[in-house]
């Protein structure tokens, strides 16, 4: 076996070990930030995604949410929106 195949095999093994040693994804969380009296942003993090953000406008008829579409955050978004009212 030549030097290049051995080096390639070593790199594959080292890469696999590094991938295996990574931490599991953090659980999905949502935090709130008020932008104006009836305007909020919900900031999603963890859950295997980089981030998910939702803009929420509160009005007399309820809440209008503009969502980024990350399904794992939906229950957390609903809880956060209910807490705003």
C-alpha positions in Angstrom: 0.0 0.0 0.0 1.4 3.4 -1.0 1.6 6.5 1.1 -1.4 8.2 -0.5 -3.9 5.4 0.2 -2.6 5.1 3.8 -3.0 8.8 4.3 -6.5 8.7 2.8 -7.5 5.8 5.1 -6.0 7.6 8.1 -8.0 10.8 7.3 -11.3 8.8 6.9 -10.7 7.1 10.3 -9.9 10.4 12.0 -12.9 12.1 10.4 -15.2 9.3 11.5 -13.9 9.5 15.1 -14.4 13.2 15.2 -18.0 12.9 13.9 -18.7 10.3 16.5 -17.4 12.5 19.3 -19.7 15.5 18.5 -22.3 16.4 21.0 -25.9 15.5 20.3 -28.2 18.4 19.2 -29.6 20.6 21.9 -33.3 20.4 22.5 -35.4 23.0 20.7 -36.0 26.2 22.7 -37.8 29.4 22.0 -37.2 32.8 23.5 -39.2 36.0 23.1 -38.1 39.5 22.3 -40.5 42.5 22.2 -39.9 44.8 19.3 -42.8 47.2 19.9 -45.9 47.1 22.1 -47.8 44.5 20.0 -44.9 43.2 17.9 -42.7 40.3 19.1 -40.1 38.0 17.6 -39.8 34.4 18.8 -36.2 33.1 18.5 -35.9 29.3 18.1 -32.6 27.5 18.7 -31.4 23.9 19.0 -33.5 20.9 17.8 -31.0 20.0 15.1 -31.6 23.3 13.2 -29.5 26.4 13.1 -32.4 28.7 14.1 -36.0 29.4 13.4 -37.6 32.8 13.9 -41.3 33.9 14.0 -42.6 37.4 13.9 -45.8 37.8 15.9 -48.2 40.8 15.7 -50.9 40.9 18.4 -54.2 42.5 17.6 -57.8 42.7 18.7 -58.7 39.6 16.7 -55.8 37.4 17.9 -52.2 36.9 16.8 -50.7 36.9 13.3 -47.6 34.8 13.1 -45.1 34.8 10.2 -43.2 31.6 10.5 -40.0 30.2 9.0 -41.4 26.7 8.8 -39.3 24.6 11.2 -41.9 22.0 12.3 -40.1 21.0 15.5 -40.6 24.5 16.9 -44.4 24.7 16.3 -45.5 23.5 19.7 -43.0 25.9 21.4 -44.2 28.8 19.2 -47.8 28.1 20.1 -46.9 28.1 23.8 -44.9 31.3 23.5 -47.7 33.1 21.5 -50.3 32.0 24.1 -48.1 33.5 26.9 -48.0 36.8 25.0 -51.8 37.2 25.2 
